[in-house]
């Protein structure tokens, strides 16, 4: 590759040659190597140096307790902000901006609102990529967009369909088009051809094809201003709450440098939450809480799943790479590096609802959830991407090294913790007693280790209790077929989180990292969607 910008479209080491290939492969090995080394070293030292490991475990438990407290503060703060955001009349606040009430609305001095841009100048472009999802799921998502109180004559909606879905997929798309073609300013379906050379079969290549075709066939012909288009890429099961597009538009109009930002709502998994298996609910809620915490820690926030950005930025970077599995976060990393570190994610304290993983039966749901979590954990592919492109961009004029290095550190730490923390607490913490032999079991530390660990973990259970309470507060209204006992059971399910985060957290994450180490690249696995 001659152009350094071409490196931003790399999906994996095999896209490169020579020294670049060797470097990228080493970087792909790094995350898994760090995680496995941590676990193996602690296991081996539990036999040779059990006292050292015991002290390490106690220190780690203290760290975990402090982390729980730290995260609990952010979770409470994010929950308060979310409730406040959902109660806000974003339509009225957008109107206030149009009348120049900047002081009341606290618009940035360099914002678009102060430059005379109003919400009426903004277009909403919404893209729904789909493969084999049912008409019921597609219809619910599109109807929610139609029901949103932002004017439908300012909405451009595209259904990005995989041609490999065959005749059934085409029939579903045609039925949906007949139903929704007159509900928006523009609605159309785009069929992504199968087997395009150099593409990975997945959501990213599908939506890239769709948006490029939409740009050529409609936006450019109609003379749309890219600076006035906000594009939202939604998973096909994403159901927006009315008011989302006004909340998005308000944020866009009031922040500094709005074209160097993506906009991230809070994902909740409520579409089928009442009928899903307990382990799927707990895993989904844990993911929601992590995203809520990251909303408060904006410097670490990354785009996830359904999010929005400006069409201007998307067109400038050349749309999504068709070679990445984790396209939802990769678009942020691509933008961050393209703009030399001058790109960020703005949190929107407003939720969008998606499906809890649910398949045809309990065992199949467990398998599907594991595969879904492993695919999410495949976001570890972005670590070598970040490191490699940082090396290539290091001497770029204006490259914000500190910002990018911070993001790299957070990603390395996050994936390492995801793969190892639960295993260290639940399993390796007991290894000195099992492997240390008489030389360790005869010490005072041996008898105190389980007591100290148990006490620290008991205090940390406060975080678990907080999670259960907030999860209950976030739940949608209980359907009539369920009794109050369902609410009680859903709350008590949080007692099983230690098991859930190992089986559907640490293990699939470690699995993904080992696959990346070995160069066994994953494809895009589509999570089955069933609603009971």
Helices and strands as residue ranges (DSSP letters): G 4-9, G 13-15, H 18-48, H 50-87, H 90-98, H 102-105, G 113-115, G 119-121, E 123-130, H 135-147, G 152-154, E 155-162, G 163-165, H 166-180, E 186-192, H 203-214, I 215-219, H 220-222, G 226-228, E 229-234, E 239-240, H 244-254, G 258-260, E 261-268, H 278-296, G 298-300, E 307-310, H 311-317, H 327-338, E 344-353, H 362-377, G 378-380, H 381-393, H 401-426, G 428-430, H 431-435, H 438-441, H 444-474, H 484-492, G 493-496, H 497-501, I 502-506, H 507-518
